[in-house]
Amino acid sequence: MDIPNMGVPAGLADRMSTAEQHEYLRSRLSRRRMLRSSAVTVGLLAVGGALGGGTAAAAPAGGSVTDGIDGALVAPTGRHLAFGPRPDTQFRISWQVPAPVKRPFLRFGRHPWDLSHKVEAEVRALHTPALTPTGTPVDQYYLHVALDHLQPDTTYYYGVGHQGFDPASGQAISTLSTFRTAPARHGRGGRPYEPFTFTAFGDQGVSSHAAGNDHVILAQKPAFHLHAGDICYADPAGSGQDSDKSVYSATTWDAFLVQTETVAAKVPWMVSYGNHDMEAWYSHHGYGGEDARFFLPGNGPDPRTAPGVYSFVYGNVGVVSLDANDVSYEIPANLGLTAGRQTAWLERTLRSLRADEGVDFVVVFFHHCAFSTTHQHASEGGVREAWVPLFEKYRVDLVVNGHNHVYERTDAILGNKVAKAVPSGGTVEPAKDGVVYVTAGAAGRSLYSFDAPDSYEGHEKRVDSVATFHFAKGGVKVPETVEWSRVRYTGYSFVRVDVAPAHKGRTATMKVTALAEDGTQVDHYTIARRAGECTAH
């Protein structure tokens, strides 16, 4: 049955948060939901048919929606990995199937010829209703497996399947992939961790440039990758409002996950959420769709309210993912979502990481920029007010953002001012010099621009100051002139970080390098810290 679209009136939507819009739609559209219950049940029955019971809706008299589907003709796609809270023993494997299947599972083991461990998968079926009068409903099926009690520092082979498709047999064996657990956590009594590499960017989407960046990232052999939000751009409007549905395309996620599988099937793809990831029609905070597609560590202040907020430790590096939509003045759909709980959790987490003698470096990544000078978004005042004082108090070693589709890197900053100049090739010691901020939002979407000239390695055009702005309460643009914009590059790019641990008392380093999509180096600098040092100011 074709039901007319019933959204929030435009004038009212402008005054409502995402959560308020969701509650409005729940009350107004209850009858509409009843009328389309048969369509919703399709998604629910995929769960019931795949898992064989549980709390899913009962099958209609005609049988489960999986009946009549030949599993041998349904190929898994879009595999993507993530760490659990303990990367040395916990992994999360996710994938997608284009139709509901029976008894989905994952096989894994230490050798490709020995995949004797078989784990039943959780199905998260996602129903997208017809969001416009001419639109059509979309049903998507995402599958997830949590692996715990793994051996640290170990390579595992894995394959995903379902009834009729077994990755351990026949031609399907060619679909096998691998993952490697992190080294076992330890104190300072033994030898230091082995060197490792990780990569980062934001604002990827689906494009030839996005795919190109993925291929170059895979060549770096990273232990993990950080995606600083605006993952797919199925919602190109990005306001977090119900009105975004007029341009939303759920199937863009299908294309994105296939594109990203080339690297994410082997490298943990750790995401944070940006403004284009708030899809208001799925849940009160807009993250219901993301909950279906991703399986993140879930150890933040409240996984139900802020699923993109979490932390993990890999070797001697502590990593923190934040949800900047919670503090954004520029795009306020989720402003105040956690009522300060995220910021309180951030301080507890930073304090704990700095007290951990096994952690030398702390990396924080999220979407909206604390410090940037682009013509489009520039800097987010909400981030500066809520989190920058904590970054400085605990001397965070590296902050990675997206949002602005460029590469930009600051000098070391304290109190919104340059504390130490850090030219390309330089070294910064955050314990005494301050915090460096990297905008790495040129992963694949259309590029932004600067009002100041590009200035990067081999093409330096240094200026003493840059006229820019930041967003304040109410979305007001506040002009400012800054001196901290050190490197600016408007080509497609990403960040590579090479970590060199050290014995306690000696100097550990992280070399941060910006690489263009063709692998050309456009910036590099080194972060240095005395191993085993605890720092809070």
C-alpha positions in Angstrom: 0.0 0.0 0.0 1.4 3.4 -0.9 1.2 5.7 2.1 1.8 9.4 1.6 4.9 10.8 3.3 4.1 12.6 6.5 7.1 14.6 7.8 7.6 17.3 10.4 6.4 20.7 9.1 9.4 22.8 8.0 8.8 25.7 10.3 8.4 23.3 13.3 11.4 21.2 12.3 13.7 24.2 12.3 13.0 24.6 16.0 13.2 20.9 17.0 16.2 18.7 17.8 16.5 15.3 16.1 15.2 13.6 19.3 12.2 15.9 19.4 11.4 15.3 15.7 11.6 11.6 16.3 9.0 11.8 19.2 6.8 14.0 17.0 6.9 11.5 14.2 6.2 8.6 16.6 3.0 10.1 17.8 1.9 11.4 14.4 2.7 8.4 12.3 1.6 5.6 14.6 -1.3 4.8 12.2 1.0 4.9 9.2 3.3 2.4 10.9 0.3 0.1 11.5 -0.6 0.3 7.8 2.9 -0.6 6.6 3.4 -3.3 9.3 3.7 -5.9 6.6 6.7 -4.1 5.1 8.3 -3.7 8.5 7.7 -7.3 9.3 9.9 -8.2 6.3 12.9 -6.8 8.1 11.9 -8.4 11.4 11.3 -11.8 9.8 14.8 -11.8 8.4 16.0 -11.8 12.0 13.6 -14.5 13.0 14.2 -16.7 10.0 18.0 -16.3 10.3 18.3 -16.9 14.0 15.5 -19.4 14.3 13.5 -17.7 17.1 14.1 -15.1 19.7 11.9 -12.0 19.9 11.4 -11.4 16.2 7.9 -11.4 14.8 6.3 -14.7 13.9 6.2 -15.8 10.3 3.0 -15.3 8.3 1.0 -18.4 7.3 2.9 -18.5 4.0 6.2 -19.1 5.9 9.4 -17.1 6.6 10.7 -14.6 4.1 13.8 -16.8 3.8 11.7 -19.6 2.3 12.4 -20.1 -1.4 15.7 -18.2 -1.3 18.6 -20.3 -2.5 21.5 -19.4 -0.2 24.0 -20.6 -2.8 23.0 -17.6 -5.0 23.3 -15.0 -2.2 26.9 -13.8 -1.8 28.0 -11.9 1.3 29.4 -8.4 0.6 30.7 -5.4 2.5 32.8 -7.1 5.1 34.2 -4.7 7.7 36.2 -5.3 10.9 36.3 -3.5 14.2 38.0 -4.0 17.5 36.1 -4.8 20.6 37.0 -3.0 23.9 40.2 -5.1 24.1 41.9 -5.2 20.6 44.3 -7.9 21.9 41.5 -10.4 22.5 38.3 -9.0 21.0 37.3 -8.5 17.3 34.0 -7.7 15.7 33.3 -8.9 12.1 30.4 -7.4 10.1 29.0 -7.9 6.6 25.9 -7.5 4.5 23.7 -9.8 2.4 21.4 -8.6 -0.4 18.5 -10.8 0.7 17.5 -12.5 4.0 19.3 -15.8 4.5 19.0 -18.8 6.8 21.5 -19.5 9.6 24.3 -17.0 8.8 27.6 -17.7 10.5 31.3 -17.0 10.6 34.1 -19.5 10.4 37.6 -18.7 11.7 40.9 -20.3 12.6 44.6 -19.9 12.5 45.0 -21.5 9.1 43.0 -21.3 5.9 42.6 -25.1 5.8 41.4 -25.2 9.4 38.3 -23.0 10.0 36.8 -25.4 12.6 35.5 -22.5 14.8 32.0 -21.7 13.7 30.0 -18.8 15.3 26.3 -18.0 14.6 25.8 -14.4 13.4 23.5 -11.7 14.7 21.2 -10.2 12.0 20.3 -6.5 12.2 17.7 -6.0 9.6 17.2 -2.3 8.6 13.9 -1.1 7.0 13.9 2.2 5.3 10.4 3.3 4.4 9.5 5.3 1.4 10.8 8.7 2.5 9.2 10.7 -0.3 5.9 10.3 -2.2 7.8 8.8 -5.2 10.3 6.8 -3.2 10.4 3.1 -2.5 11.1 1.2 0.7 14.5 -0.5 1.1 15.3 -3.5 3.3 18.9 -4.2 4.1 20.4 -7.0 6.1 23.6 -6.6 8.2 25.2 -9.4 10.0 27.6 -9.3 13.0 29.8 -11.6 15.0 31.6 -10.8 18.3 34.8 -12.8 18.8 36.2 -12.8 22.3 38.9 -14.7 24.1 41.2 -14.6 21.1 45.0 -14.9 21.4 46.9 -11.7 21.3 49.3 -10.8 18.4 47.8 -13.6 16.3 46.7 -13.8 12.7 43.3 -15.4 12.1 41.7 -16.5 8.9 38.0 -16.1 8.5 35.1 -16.5 6.2 31.4 -15.6 6.4 28.5 -17.6 5.1 25.0 -19.0 5.6 22.9 -22.0 4.6 23.9 -22.8 1.0 27.1 -20.7 1.1 30.0 -22.1 3.1 33.3 -20.2 2.9 35.2 -23.4 3.8 34.1 -25.3 0.7 34.3 -25.1 -3.0 35.0 -21.9 -4.8 33.8 -19.9 -1.8 37.1 -20.5 -0.2 38.5 -17.6 -2.3 36.4 -15.3 -0.1 38.5 -15.9 3.0 40.3 -12.9 4.6 42.4 -12.3 7.7 42.7 -10.2 10.8 45.4 -9.8 13.4 44.8 -9.1 17.1 46.8 -6.4 18.9 49.8 -7.3 21.0 49.0 -8.3 24.6 48.8 -5.4 27.0 51.6 -5.3 29.5 53.4 -2.9 31.8 57.0 -1.6 31.6 58.7 -4.7 32.9 59.5 -6.3 29.6 60.6 -5.2 26.1 58.6 -2.4 24.4 55.9 -3.1 21.9 56.9 -3.6 18.3 56.5 -0.6 15.9 53.2 -0.3 14.1 51.3 2.0 11.7 47.8 3.3 11.7 46.0 5.6 9.3 43.2 8.1 9.5 40.9 10.3 7.4 37.3 11.6 7.3 34.6 12.5 4.8 34.9 9.6 2.4 31.7 8.8 0.5 31.6 6.8 -2.7 33.9 8.0 -5.5 37.0 7.1 -7.5 39.0 9.3 -5.1 37.6 7.5 -2.1 38.5 4.1 -3.6 41.9 5.3 -4.5 42.6 6.4 -1.0 41.5 3.0 0.2 44.0 1.3 -2.0 46.9 3.5 -0.9 45.9 3.0 2.7 46.0 -0.8 2.3 49.5 -0.5 0.9 50.6 1.1 4.2 49.7 -2.2 6.1 48.0 -0.3 9.0 47.1 -2.1 12.2 43.9 -0.1 12.2 42.2 2.8 10.5 40.4 5.8 12.0 37.4 7.3 10.1 36.6 10.7 11.5 32.9 10.8 10.5 30.8 11.6 7.4 31.2 8.0 6.4 29.0 7.3 3.4 27.0 10.4 2.5 23.7 8.5 1.9 22.3 11.7 3.4 24.1 14.5 1.4 22.2 17.2 3.2 23.8 16.5 6.6 21.6 18.7 8.8 20.4 15.8 11.0 16.8 17.0 10.4 13.8 15.1 9.1 13.8 17.2 6.0 17.1 15.5 4.9 15.0 12.5 3.8 14.1 14.2 0.5 17.7 13.5 -0.7 18.5 10.4 1.3 19.5 7.1 -0.5 19.8 4.1 1.7 21.4 2.1 -1.2 24.4 4.4 -1.2 25.4 2.4 1.9 25.5 -0.8 -0.3 27.9 0.8 -2.7 30.0 2.3 0.1 30.5 -1.0 2.0 31.5 -2.8 -1.3 34.0 -0.1 -2.0 35.5 -0.1 1.5 35.6 -3.9 1.7 38.9 -3.9 -0.2 40.6 -2.7 2.9 38.1 -2.9 5.8 37.8 -6.7 5.4 41.5 -6.9 6.6 42.0 -3.7 8.6 39.8 -2.7 11.6 37.7 0.3 10.4 37.1 2.4 13.5 34.5 5.0 12.8 33.2 8.1 14.6 30.0 9.9 13.5 29.7 13.2 11.7 26.7 15.4 10.8 26.0 13.4 7.6 25.7 10.2 9.7 22.6 11.5 11.6 19.8 9.8 9.8 16.8 11.2 11.7 14.2 8.7 10.5 15.8 5.6 12.1 16.0 6.7 15.8 15.6 9.6 18.2 19.3 10.5 17.8 19.7 9.5 14.2 22.1 6.7 14.7 19.7 3.8 14.4 21.0 3.1 10.9 24.6 3.2 12.0 23.8 0.7 14.9 22.6 -1.7 12.2 25.7 -1.3 10.0 28.5 -1.1 12.5 29.6 -3.1 15.6 31.7 -0.7 17.7 33.3 -1.3 21.1 30.4 0.0 23.0 32.4 1.1 26.1 31.5 4.8 26.1 29.2 6.6 28.5 26.0 5.2 27.0 26.1 3.1 23.8 22.3 3.7 23.3 22.6 7.5 23.2 26.2 7.8 21.9 27.2 4.6 20.1 30.1 6.3 18.3 31.8 7.2 21.6 34.3 4.6 22.8 38.0 4.0 23.5 40.6 1.3 23.0 44.3 0.7 23.6 46.6 -0.7 20.9 50.1 -1.3 22.1 51.3 2.0 23.7 48.6 4.1 22.0 45.2 5.0 23.6 42.5 6.0 21.1 39.4 7.9 21.9 36.4 8.3 19.5 34.0 11.2 20.3 30.6 12.4 18.9 31.0 16.1 18.1 27.4 16.3 17.1 26.7 16.5 20.8 28.6 19.8 21.2 28.2 21.4 17.7 26.9 25.0 17.5 27.1 24.9 13.7 24.8 21.9 13.2 22.8 21.6 16.4 20.4 18.7 15.6 22.0 16.7 18.4 23.4 19.5 20.5 23.3 18.5 24.2 22.4 14.9 23.3 24.3 13.4 26.2 23.6 16.2 28.7 27.3 16.5 29.5 27.8 12.8 30.1 30.2 12.4 27.1 32.4 15.2 28.3 32.5 13.8 31.8 33.4 10.4 30.4 36.1 12.0 28.2 37.8 13.4 31.2 37.6 10.1 33.1 39.0 8.3 30.1 41.9 10.7 29.5 42.8 10.6 33.2 42.8 6.8 33.1 45.0 6.7 30.0 47.5 9.1 31.4 47.7 7.0 34.6 48.4 3.9 32.6 52.1 3.4 32.4 51.7 1.2 29.4 50.2 4.0 27.4 52.6 6.6 25.9 50.4 8.4 23.4 46.8 9.5 23.4 45.0 10.0 20.1 41.5 11.5 19.9 39.4 11.6 16.7 36.0 13.0 15.9 34.3 14.9 13.1 33.9 18.7 13.7 37.2 20.7 13.6 38.5 22.3 16.7 40.9 24.4 14.6 40.6 24.9 10.8 40.6 27.8 8.5 38.5 26.6 5.5 36.1 29.0 3.8 33.3 26.4 4.4 33.1 25.2 8.0 36.3 26.6 9.7 36.3 25.9 13.4 33.6 24.5 15.8 33.3 26.7 18.9 31.4 24.0 20.8 34.4 21.7 20.6 36.7 24.4 21.7 34.6 25.1 24.8 33.8 21.6 25.8 36.9 19.5 25.0 39.9 21.6 24.1 40.6 22.5 27.8 40.6 18.7 28.5 42.9 18.0 25.6 45.3 20.6 27.0 45.0 19.5 30.6 45.9 15.9 29.7 48.2 16.9 26.8 46.6 14.8 24.2 49.2 14.0 21.6 47.2 14.1 18.4 43.7 15.2 17.5 42.3 14.1 14.2 39.2 15.7 12.6 37.2 15.7 9.3 34.3 17.9 8.4 36.4 20.2 6.2 37.4 18.5 3.0 41.1 19.4 3.0 44.2 18.6 4.9 45.3 21.2 7.4 47.7 21.0 10.3 48.2 23.4 13.1 51.2 24.3 15.2 51.2 23.2 18.8 48.3 25.1 20.5 47.7 26.2 24.1 44.9 28.6 24.9 43.9 29.0 21.3 47.3 30.4 20.5 50.6 29.1 19.1 52.7 27.6 21.9 55.3 26.2 19.5 55.8 26.5 15.8 55.9 23.0 14.2 57.1 23.3 10.5 57.1 20.2 8.3 59.8 17.9 9.5 59.7 19.4 13.0 59.2 17.7 16.3 56.7 18.5 19.1 56.7 17.3 22.7 53.0 17.7 23.8 54.0 17.4 27.5 55.5 20.8 27.3 54.7 22.3 23.9 50.9 21.9 23.5 48.5 20.0 21.2 48.6 19.7 17.4 45.3 19.3 15.5 45.0 17.6 12.1 42.1 18.1 9.7 42.1 15.0 7.4 38.8 15.4 5.7 39.9 14.9 2.1 39.1 11.2 1.8 36.9 11.3 -1.2 34.1 13.9 -1.3 34.4 17.2 -3.3 37.2 19.3 -2.0 36.9 22.6 0.0 39.0 25.7 -0.2 41.1 28.1 1.9 41.1 31.9 1.8 44.8 31.7 2.4 47.2 30.0 -0.1 48.0 26.3 0.1 51.2 25.7 1.9 52.6 22.2 2.2 55.9 20.2 2.0 57.9 21.4 -1.0 55.4 24.2 -1.7 55.6 26.4 1.3 53.8 29.7 1.2 53.9 30.7 4.8 51.7 33.6 5.9 51.9 35.2 9.4 48.2 35.1 10.0 44.9 33.9 8.4 41.5 35.6 8.6 38.9 33.0 9.4 36.0 32.3 11.8 34.5 29.9 14.3 31.0 28.9 15.1 29.5 30.2 18.4 26.2 29.5 20.1 23.2 29.9 17.8 25.3 29.1 14.7 26.9 32.6 14.7 30.1 33.0 12.7 32.6 34.8 14.9 35.5 36.3 12.8 39.0 35.7 14.1 42.6 36.1 12.9 44.8 33.2 13.7 48.5 32.3 13.5 48.3 28.5 14.1 47.5 27.3 10.5 50.8 25.7 9.6 50.1 23.4 6.6 47.2 23.6 4.1 46.6 21.2 1.2 43.5 21.0 -0.9 44.2 17.6 -2.6 42.7 14.2 -1.7 44.8 12.8 1.1 44.9 10.8 4.3 47.2 10.5 7.4 49.7 7.8 8.2 51.0 7.5 11.7 54.1 5.4 12.4 54.5 4.5 16.1 57.9 3.6 17.5 57.6 2.5 21.2 60.6 2.6 23.6 61.8 1.3 26.9 60.6 3.2 30.0 62.4 6.5 30.4 63.5 6.6 26.8 61.8 8.6 23.9 58.9 7.0 22.1 57.7 8.7 18.9 54.8 8.9 16.5 55.7 10.2 13.0 52.6 11.8 11.4 52.7 11.9 7.6 50.1 13.3 5.2 50.0 11.4 1.9 48.1 12.5 -1.2 46.0 9.9 -3.0 48.9 9.0 -5.3 51.2 8.4 -2.3 53.0 11.8 -2.5 54.1 13.1 0.9 52.7 16.6 1.6 53.5 17.0 5.3 55.3 15.2 8.1 56.2 15.9 11.7 57.2 13.8 14.8 55.5 13.6 18.2 57.9 12.7 21.0 57.2 11.6 24.5 59.2 10.0 27.3 57.9 6.4 27.6 56.0 5.7 30.8 55.5 9.4 31.5 52.2 10.4 33.1 51.0 13.9 32.2 48.1 16.0 33.4 48.2 19.8 33.9 
